[in-house]
Amino acid sequence: MPEMKKETFESVLKKLMVRHNPHRIFSDFLTLVVCAFSLGEQEEKYLSVIRQYSKQEANLFAEALGKLVIEMTGDGTGLVDVLGSFYQEHISFGHNGQFFSPQPVCDMMACINGPVKQRSNILDPACGSGRMLLAAAKSNRNALFYGADVDENCAKMTVINLYLNPT
């Protein structure tokens, strides 16, 4: 019997990208997740986005979120930037100079900075998907993390990464 291929965050989103523009799918996915995490505060925005898709497609968005959460936990320690990797590989292609720092570089820079004090403020003014903030969180999840980016999708990725990796 042939071995079944394991579904991943990437494979589920690619199912949606067959019928729709990849940029739109990814942006809508990010919007839906941020809205879902807003505890009802952004329900109208959520509904305005999800209504554009069939029931089957809406279910794929939900499945993609489930796969994302599983992949972000990695070996159980969390703080894995699945969104940023997908974005670079399938969406941005370096558009507007969007090349995120590789995770090992982020980890090294966080180590060079030394231990982060309790409740320290950590700011990344060009946060991309939040990798540098995730690297800093590895040494102290009790810091206060702030990120900003000119790209709305990047800001959403950072919000999701920090939300799914609670400090």
N, C-alpha and C positions, 0 to 999 in steps of 0.2 A: 504494500500500500504506500503511495507517495506521501512524503512528509508534508504536513500543512505548514504554510508560512505563517509565522507569528505576526499578528497585526501590531503596528507601531503607530505612534503619533503621526509620523511622516506618511505612512501608508494610508491612514484614515483621511488626513487632509488632502492627499493627492486624489482620493476618490471624488472629493468635492471639486477639485481643480480641473477635472475632466470636462465639466459643463460650464464652469465659471472661471473668470479671470483670477489667477493665483494671488495677485496683489489684493484684490477685493476679498477673496476668501480669507486670507490671513488677517487682514484688517478687521473684517467682520467677526472672525473668531476671537480676536483680542477684545473687541468691543463687547461681544456677548459675555465673555468671561468676566471682564471688569464690571459689567452691569449685574451679572449674577452674584458677584461678591459684594455688591453694594447694599445688600439686605433690603431690597425693595425700593431703594431711593431712585434707581434708574430704570424702573420697570417699563415706562413708556418708550425709552430709547431701545431697550432690549426687544420689545415687541415690534418696534418699527423695523429693526434689522431682521429678526427671525421670520417675519411675515413674507419676506422676499424669497423664502426657500420652501421647498416641499417638506412634508412631514418626514420623509426618509432622509432628506438632507439635514433637517434639524436634528434628527437622531444621530447623524454622523458628527455634527458639531459636539454633541454631548459625549459621544464615544471618544472623540479626539481629546476632550478635556480629561476624561478618565485615563487615557493612555499617557497624556502629558504628566499627570500626577504620578503615575507609576514610574515613568522614566526619570522624573526629576529626583526621585528618592535614591536612584542609583544603588549603591551598596547599603543603603539605609541611613547614611549620614545626611543626605539631601544636598542642597546648594549646587545642583547641576543645572546649567543653562541650556536646556533643550531648545527653548524658543529662539535664542540668539543664534544657535547653530543652524536651525532650520531657516531662519530669516536670511542669513548670509548665503546659504547654499541655494535657496529656491526663490528668494524674493528680491533682495537688494542688489546682488552681484556687484557690490562695491559702489553703487550709485551714490552720488554726493559724498564720496570718500568714506562710506560706511564700511570700515573694516574693523571689527571689534578686536580688542586685545585678546590674544589666546589665553585660555584659562591658566596654563602654567606661568605665564608672565604676570597675570593678575595675582596669583597665589604668591609669587616671589615678591612682588611689590608690597603686598600686605604683610609679608614676613619682615621685609626691610623696615617697614614702618614701626615694627615692634608691637608688643601687646597693646590692645586697645583698652582704655580704662572704662569702667562701668559708666553707662549713660553718656559716653562721649558722643559728640556730633561727628558724623562722617558724611562728607559731601562729595559727590561726583557730578561736576557741572556739564559733562558730556557723557552721560551714563550709558548710552546705547541700550543694551538689554539688561544692564545692571550687574554685569560680571564682576566688576571691581568691588561693588558693594557686597556681593555674595562672598567674594574672597575675604573681605574684611570681617564679614559675619562669622567666618570659620574660627576666628580667634576670639570673638566676643559677640554673641548674639544679643547682648543687652545694650548695645550702642544704639544711637538714634541715627537712622540712615536717611539721607536726602539725595535725590537724584533729579537731574533736569536734562532735557534734550530738546533740540529744535524739531525733531521728528516725533509726531504724535504716536506712531506705532512703537517707537523705541520707549517712550514714556510708559505706554501701556504694558510692554514686555517687562519693564522694570517693576511696575506695580504688581503684576502677576507673579514674577519671580520672588519678590519680597513677601507677598501675601502667602504664597504656597510654601515658603520657607520661614515660618514664624520666628521672630526673635524674642 
